[in-house]
């Protein structure tokens, strides 16, 4: 195909004779190109975030304080119940101790019956002070 058939202009000698077809800007020009950094202003401000976090922290600490009050009341109730039953438990332990002590004295009398001058139940220590046994059993090696 020749240039003449494409351009529908017969008899062109040179390319320079071709009509100029060039794109140009639209009337009124192009819109300006945005090249500046534009960060959208979305979300809460720093102050709003700070006060929200502070409020959540304050509320949480309030809840911890309320839990501590409840836990303290429960603990005090438990201690009061223990103080209330302590005399009963002590009486039961005293009763058990007296039974064990009688068994111990009977065993001592049986073992030491042939020793002259031995007094059953008399302390071998001369402190003059009576001390209850440190363990729950009087003589674990005898039984």
C-alpha positions in Angstrom: 0.0 0.0 0.0 1.2 3.4 -0.7 1.1 6.5 1.2 -1.3 8.1 -1.3 -3.9 5.4 -0.7 -3.6 5.7 3.1 -3.9 9.5 3.3 -6.1 9.8 0.3 -3.9 12.5 -0.9 -2.4 11.7 -4.3 0.9 12.8 -5.5 2.8 13.4 -2.3 6.5 13.6 -2.9 7.8 13.7 0.7 6.7 12.8 4.2 7.0 16.4 5.1 4.0 17.2 2.9 1.8 14.9 5.0 -0.8 16.7 7.1 0.1 16.9 10.7 -2.0 14.8 13.0 -1.0 15.5 16.6 -2.9 15.0 19.9 -3.1 18.1 22.0 -4.5 18.9 25.4 -8.2 19.1 25.8 -9.7 22.6 25.8 -9.0 24.2 29.1 -6.0 21.9 29.7 -5.3 18.8 31.7 -6.2 18.5 35.4 -3.2 19.1 37.7 -1.2 16.0 38.6 -1.3 15.1 42.3 2.2 14.3 43.4 2.2 15.5 47.1 1.9 13.0 49.9 -1.6 13.1 51.3 -2.4 11.0 54.3 -6.1 10.7 55.0 -7.2 12.1 58.3 -9.1 9.0 59.4 -9.6 7.5 62.9 -9.6 8.9 66.4 -7.1 11.5 67.6 -4.2 10.8 69.9 -6.0 12.4 72.8 -9.1 10.2 72.2 -6.9 7.1 72.1 -5.1 8.1 75.3 -8.3 8.9 77.2 -9.9 5.7 76.0 -6.9 3.6 77.2 -6.8 5.5 80.5 -10.5 4.9 81.0 -10.2 1.2 80.3 -7.2 0.9 82.7 -9.0 2.8 85.4 -12.1 0.6 85.0 -10.0 -2.5 85.2 -8.2 -1.3 88.4 -11.6 -0.5 89.9 -12.7 -4.1 89.1 -9.5 -5.4 90.7 -10.3 -3.4 93.8 -13.9 -4.7 94.0 -12.6 -8.3 93.6 -10.1 -7.7 96.4 -12.9 -6.5 98.7 -14.9 -9.6 97.9 -11.9 -11.9 98.4 -11.1 -10.2 101.7 -14.7 -10.7 103.0 -14.6 -14.4 102.0 -11.3 -14.8 103.7 -12.5 -13.1 106.9 -15.7 -15.3 106.9 -13.5 -18.4 106.6 -11.3 -17.2 109.5 -14.4 -16.4 111.6 -15.7 -19.9 111.0 -12.4 -21.4 112.0 -12.3 -19.3 115.1 -15.8 -20.4 115.9 -15.1 -24.2 115.7 -11.6 -23.9 117.3 -12.9 -24.6 120.9 -14.7 -27.7 119.7 -11.6 -29.0 117.9 -9.5 -28.2 120.9 -11.9 -30.1 123.2 -11.8 -33.1 120.9 -8.0 -33.0 120.8 -7.8 -32.7 124.6 -10.1 -35.7 125.0 -7.9 -37.7 122.6 -4.8 -36.6 124.5 -6.2 -37.7 127.9 -7.1 -41.1 126.5 -3.6 -41.5 125.0 -2.0 -40.2 128.2 -3.9 -42.8 130.3 -2.7 -45.5 127.9 0.8 -44.2 128.1 0.7 -44.2 131.9 -0.6 -47.8 132.0 2.1 -48.9 129.6 4.7 -47.1 131.7 3.5 -48.8 134.9 3.5 -52.2 133.2 7.1 -51.7 131.9 8.6 -50.1 135.0 6.8 -52.2 137.7 10.1 -54.0 138.7 12.1 -50.8 139.0 12.3 -49.7 142.7 11.5 -46.0 143.4 9.9 -45.4 140.0 6.9 -43.1 140.1 4.5 -43.5 137.2 3.8 -40.3 135.3 6.5 -38.3 137.0 8.7 -36.3 134.7 12.3 -37.2 134.3 13.1 -33.5 133.7 13.3 -31.1 136.6 12.1 -28.0 134.9 8.8 -27.8 136.8 6.9 -26.9 133.7 4.5 -29.1 131.9 4.6 -29.0 128.1 2.2 -30.8 125.8 3.9 -33.1 123.4 5.0 -31.6 120.1 3.4 -34.3 117.9 0.0 -35.8 117.9 1.2 -39.1 119.4 2.7 -39.4 122.8 5.2 -42.3 122.3 5.2 -43.5 118.7 8.0 -46.0 119.4 5.9 -47.9 122.0 2.9 -48.7 120.0 
